[in-house]
């Protein structure tokens, strides 16, 4: 199976799963698990994505983090990933990718991030990650070493043999599952 075939298969399953009570329950458990993790508790500054409907809902995590941490979200600018700091009153607009991005938010220096929450389509327990195919996070992580965590619903976990890995693919240090 190619990366693209696996991506399509998992995204199809996630789309069908996105409006279920089971997904909501998994999101709540994953959010609580992240908030209780030592990496999250120790971080002063986090980078975290604004989720799409089929992903683990990160908005409750963001709201909680904003109480005590510097929070930044990714934005694609000139084909590269940058992080912009957000605040409780930040206004958002939909990007070309359909993701809510902050309006007029300051860009942060990547080295200031203590923890990076990385999205993905599929994961293995050992940290292999299948992204959306643009390579944005792989390039960002190659240039900027960070503590990385991904939130994975059961549908997103695949066996090691199924997920092909290439030289440019960056592993995630910790995969949180239910």
C-alpha positions as a printed Julia matrix, in Angstrom:
178×3 Matrix{Float64}:
   0.0    0.0    0.0
   1.35   3.45  -0.9
   1.33   6.44   1.44
  -1.4    8.05  -0.65
  -3.58   4.93  -0.54
  -3.17   4.67   3.23
  -3.88   8.4    3.63
  -7.1    8.1    1.6
  -8.23   4.99   3.5
  -7.67   6.51   6.95
  -9.17   9.89   6.0
 -12.28   8.15   4.66
 -12.68   6.24   7.94
 -12.06   9.4   10.0
 -14.66  11.37   8.04
 -17.28   8.7    8.72
 -16.25   8.66  12.41
 -16.2   12.43  12.87
 -19.77  12.93  14.11
 -19.96   9.97  16.49
 -20.15   9.86  20.27
 -17.17   7.49  20.24
 -15.02  10.18  18.61
 -16.14  12.73  21.18
 -15.28  10.31  24.0
 -11.82   9.63  22.53
 -11.19  13.37  22.15
 -12.05  13.98  25.79
  -9.75  11.18  26.97
  -6.89  12.3   24.72
  -7.23  15.92  25.8
  -7.17  14.96  29.48
  -4.19  12.68  28.88
  -2.25  15.47  27.18
  -3.07  18.03  29.89
  -1.89  15.56  32.56
   1.34  14.64  30.75
   4.67  15.79  32.21
   5.7   17.27  28.84
   2.63  19.49  28.76
   2.8   20.46  32.43
   6.47  21.47  32.16
   6.11  23.4   28.89
   5.94  27.18  29.1
   5.35  27.58  25.37
   3.46  25.19  23.1
   2.75  24.95  19.4
  -0.57  23.29  18.65
  -2.67  23.0   15.51
  -6.26  24.18  15.08
  -8.03  20.94  14.24
 -10.22  20.04  11.3
 -13.52  18.18  11.82
 -12.02  14.71  11.35
  -9.09  15.35  13.75
  -8.97  15.29  17.55
 -10.59  18.57  18.61
  -7.74  20.73  19.93
  -9.83  23.78  20.82
 -10.52  22.69  24.46
  -6.79  22.02  24.89
  -5.92  25.43  23.44
  -8.39  27.17  25.75
  -6.92  25.43  28.79
  -3.33  26.12  27.71
  -4.04  29.82  27.18
  -4.63  30.16  30.93
  -1.0   29.44  31.83
   1.13  29.1   28.68
   2.31  30.93  25.61
   0.32  29.27  22.79
   1.14  29.4   19.1
  -0.58  27.86  16.1
   0.9   26.94  12.72
   0.31  28.97   9.59
   1.67  28.2    6.11
   3.48  31.21   4.66
   5.39  31.04   1.41
   5.32  27.22   1.48
   6.8   27.0    4.97
   5.33  26.46   8.41
   5.54  29.35  10.87
   3.96  29.67  14.29
   1.93  32.66  15.41
   1.14  33.44  19.02
  -2.53  33.51  19.97
  -4.42  35.02  22.89
  -7.94  34.51  24.32
  -9.26  37.37  22.16
  -7.5   36.39  18.91
  -9.71  36.58  15.82
  -9.52  33.83  13.17
 -10.22  33.42   9.47
 -10.39  30.32   7.28
  -7.25  29.57   5.28
  -7.03  28.04   1.81
  -6.65  24.7    3.62
  -9.98  25.24   5.44
  -8.22  25.71   8.78
  -8.92  28.6   11.13
  -5.81  30.8   11.27
  -5.18  33.82  13.48
  -5.58  37.28  11.99
  -2.74  39.74  12.65
  -0.96  37.5   15.15
   2.76  37.87  15.91
   5.13  35.24  14.55
   7.25  33.53  17.2
  10.83  32.29  17.07
  10.6   28.48  16.65
  13.27  27.82  19.28
  10.98  29.26  21.97
   8.55  26.34  21.68
   8.96  23.83  24.51
   6.39  21.39  23.12
   4.92  20.83  19.68
   1.61  19.0   19.2
   1.83  17.55  15.69
  -1.18  16.57  13.56
  -1.26  13.59  11.25
  -3.43  11.15   9.38
  -1.95   7.9   10.72
   0.64   6.88  13.29
   2.48   3.85  14.62
   3.18   3.28  18.31
   6.9    3.82  17.61
   6.32   7.37  16.34
   6.07   7.0   12.59
   3.69   9.63  11.23
   1.77   9.93   7.99
   0.9   13.55   7.36
  -1.27  15.17   4.74
   1.39  15.03   2.03
   2.74  18.58   2.01
   5.85  17.88   4.08
   5.41  21.07   6.13
   5.93  19.45   9.53
   8.76  17.21   8.3
  10.65  20.27   7.04
   9.88  22.25  10.2
  11.02  19.44  12.51
  14.19  18.87  10.48
  15.16  22.51  11.03
  13.82  22.85  14.59
  14.27  20.16  17.24
  11.35  20.03  19.66
   9.63  17.73  22.1
   6.81  16.31  19.97
   3.51  14.66  20.84
   0.69  13.54  18.55
  -2.87  12.73  19.58
  -4.07   9.57  17.84
  -7.52   8.06  17.82
  -7.71   4.29  17.49
  -8.64   4.6   13.79
  -5.34   6.4   13.19
  -3.09   3.7   14.62
  -1.56   1.41  12.03
   1.01  -1.38  12.18
   4.69  -0.68  11.59
   4.72  -2.69   8.35
   1.84  -0.76   6.78
   3.33   2.72   7.13
   6.24   3.24   4.73
   8.89   5.67   5.93
  11.25   7.75   3.84
  14.5    9.52   4.73
  12.8   12.92   5.12
  10.01  11.63   7.4
  10.37  12.83  10.99
   9.27  10.65  13.88
   7.1   11.87  16.73
   8.56  11.31  20.19
   5.29  10.39  21.89
   1.99   9.15  20.48
  -0.89   9.58  22.93
  -3.73   7.1   22.49
  -6.8    6.12  24.48
